[in-house]
Amino acid sequence: VGRVDRPLLTTGTVLVQVAAATVNNTDVLLRSGAQRRFLTGLPPYIPGMDLAGTVLESADHRWAPGDRVMGAVSAWRAEGGAQSAVVRMAAASIVDTPPALSDVEAATLPMNGLTALAALQGLAVPVGGTIAVLGAAGAVGGLAVQAAVASGLHVIADAAPRDEVLVRGLGAETVVPRGSETWASILEAMPQGVDGLVDAVQLGSHAIRPIRDGGRIATLRPTPGLLLERDVTEVKVFVPDHLDDSVSLTRLSQLAQTGRISARVAEVFAAERVADAHRLLEAGGLRGRPVLDMTGLS
Ligand SMILES: NC(=O)c1ccc[n+]([C@@H]2O[C@H](COP(=O)([O-])OP(=O)(O)OC[C@H]3O[C@@H](n4cnc5c(N)ncnc54)[C@H](OP(=O)(O)O)[C@@H]3O)[C@@H](O)[C@H]2O)c1
């Protein structure tokens, strides 16, 4: 833990006293150096794309000191990301924290929730249509299942045997075994093909197979070997493009308040134990997120 200058308030921004910040796969990529080409300026680099806390100062009419908020921020900007005691946020990148949620719970939702909603918007499947979600037990996949169900879509999702109950509980009507043959199981359940598919596991070219002619696939990372055919189109989701989507943030907040999406916390770490949080996430198999308790920093 290091000391940096407190960020300066500028028009259209707020300073948030961070209570909780989630550790995501993107932080592991940043810390490992895998994405060093996107970093500008000199260290320190401050990871974190998700936070929840309280507005300290505001230079925007929408927010006042004391408001409980959650939000998403890029860790690649010069001043760094969410894992800091005080973070400057664009006013459009925060939303009221659902009263039903603690700060720790709320911090798990903004970044992965915006990713899930952007994927669903990109698929643009009308009410009553069917989507498949690969990686449904994970953070983005799970939120995509729940948000799709809340939007009136039918969902087919994959799961390992140990996750089947979890994924059904999220609202998937049909659960198929995860793995390289998932596409065949989806087609067996739905021979006409699904209208859209969210691929949170980079299944590659097989992911196209269960999609109907003219349907869409939402990809979350570059997917080598993805060959588009039969007028299937790819929607490339990149959450930094959606961080100031206040309409989607408001929807996330409402979905969480009404229990239609769930905040899943694996373990809470004091901020000083961030390395342990990275180790836990990197070990894989988590069914919730490590969250940093930032309240001990001053
Ligand atoms: N484009 C963007 O802006 C954006 C935003 C957020 C996330 N992402 C990316 O999206 C992906 C998902 O993120 P996440 O946070 O949801 O990850 P996550 O929580 O780790 O979820 C991934 C899920 O997929 C499962 N899985 C792993 N390999 C699989 C396979 N071969 N077949 C089926 N399931 C498999 C995992 O199971 P196990 O845990 O058992 O391995 C886990 O349940 C990551 O690559 C992340 O970097 C991109």
The ligand as a MOL file (V3000), in Angstrom:
LIG
                    3D

  0  0  0     0  0            999 V3000
M  V30 BEGIN CTAB
M  V30 COUNTS 48 52 0 0 0
M  V30 BEGIN ATOM
M  V30 1 N -14.5880 -7.4400 -22.7310 0
M  V30 2 C -14.7030 -6.9360 -21.5330 0
M  V30 3 O -14.8390 -5.7250 -21.3790 0
M  V30 4 C -14.6690 -7.8630 -20.3430 0
M  V30 5 C -15.2200 -7.4600 -19.1160 0
M  V30 6 C -15.2240 -8.3860 -18.0590 0
M  V30 7 C -14.6600 -9.6390 -18.2380 0
M  V30 8 N -14.0950 -9.9550 -19.4340 0 CHG=1
M  V30 9 C -13.5180 -11.2840 -19.6810 0
M  V30 10 O -14.6270 -12.1780 -19.7310 0
M  V30 11 C -14.2330 -13.4650 -19.2850 0
M  V30 12 C -15.1640 -13.9230 -18.1560 0
M  V30 13 O -14.9390 -13.0890 -17.0490 0
M  V30 14 P -15.4920 -13.4550 -15.6130 0
M  V30 15 O -15.0290 -12.4100 -14.7130 0
M  V30 16 O -16.9280 -13.7920 -15.6970 0 CHG=-1
M  V30 17 O -14.6730 -14.7990 -15.3340 0
M  V30 18 P -15.0190 -15.9450 -14.2820 0
M  V30 19 O -15.7980 -15.3890 -13.1550 0
M  V30 20 O -13.7320 -16.6430 -14.0170 0
M  V30 21 O -15.9940 -16.8980 -15.1020 0
M  V30 22 C -15.5670 -17.7190 -16.1290 0
M  V30 23 C -16.3750 -19.0020 -16.0080 0
M  V30 24 O -16.1040 -19.8400 -17.1240 0
M  V30 25 C -15.7290 -21.1270 -16.6290 0
M  V30 26 N -14.8440 -21.7710 -17.6000 0
M  V30 27 C -13.5040 -21.6910 -17.6900 0
M  V30 28 N -13.0820 -22.4100 -18.7480 0
M  V30 29 C -14.1710 -22.9660 -19.3070 0
M  V30 30 C -14.3960 -23.8090 -20.4240 0
M  V30 31 N -13.3910 -24.2280 -21.1880 0
M  V30 32 N -15.6630 -24.1760 -20.7020 0
M  V30 33 C -16.6840 -23.7480 -19.9450 0
M  V30 34 N -16.5490 -22.9470 -18.8850 0
M  V30 35 C -15.2960 -22.5510 -18.5690 0
M  V30 36 C -15.0980 -20.8570 -15.3070 0
M  V30 37 O -15.0790 -22.0140 -14.5220 0
M  V30 38 P -13.8490 -22.3230 -13.5250 0
M  V30 39 O -13.8560 -21.2100 -12.5160 0
M  V30 40 O -14.2260 -23.6390 -12.9480 0
M  V30 41 O -12.6170 -22.3250 -14.3450 0
M  V30 42 C -16.0160 -19.7840 -14.7670 0
M  V30 43 O -17.1850 -20.3340 -14.2310 0
M  V30 44 C -12.7730 -13.3150 -18.8380 0
M  V30 45 O -11.9720 -13.7190 -19.9160 0
M  V30 46 C -12.6240 -11.8250 -18.5860 0
M  V30 47 O -11.3000 -11.3760 -18.7230 0
M  V30 48 C -14.0960 -9.1000 -20.4820 0
M  V30 END ATOM
M  V30 BEGIN BOND
M  V30 1 1 1 2
M  V30 2 2 2 3
M  V30 3 1 2 4
M  V30 4 1 4 5
M  V30 5 2 4 48
M  V30 6 2 5 6
M  V30 7 1 6 7
M  V30 8 2 7 8
M  V30 9 1 8 9
M  V30 10 1 8 48
M  V30 11 1 9 10
M  V30 12 1 9 46
M  V30 13 1 10 11
M  V30 14 1 11 12
M  V30 15 1 11 44
M  V30 16 1 12 13
M  V30 17 1 13 14
M  V30 18 2 14 15
M  V30 19 1 14 16
M  V30 20 1 14 17
M  V30 21 1 17 18
M  V30 22 2 18 19
M  V30 23 1 18 20
M  V30 24 1 18 21
M  V30 25 1 21 22
M  V30 26 1 22 23
M  V30 27 1 23 24
M  V30 28 1 23 42
M  V30 29 1 24 25
M  V30 30 1 25 26
M  V30 31 1 25 36
M  V30 32 1 26 27
M  V30 33 1 26 35
M  V30 34 2 27 28
M  V30 35 1 28 29
M  V30 36 1 29 30
M  V30 37 2 29 35
M  V30 38 1 30 31
M  V30 39 2 30 32
M  V30 40 1 32 33
M  V30 41 2 33 34
M  V30 42 1 34 35
M  V30 43 1 36 37
M  V30 44 1 36 42
M  V30 45 1 37 38
M  V30 46 2 38 39
M  V30 47 1 38 40
M  V30 48 1 38 41
M  V30 49 1 42 43
M  V30 50 1 44 45
M  V30 51 1 44 46
M  V30 52 1 46 47
M  V30 END BOND
M  V30 END CTAB
M  END
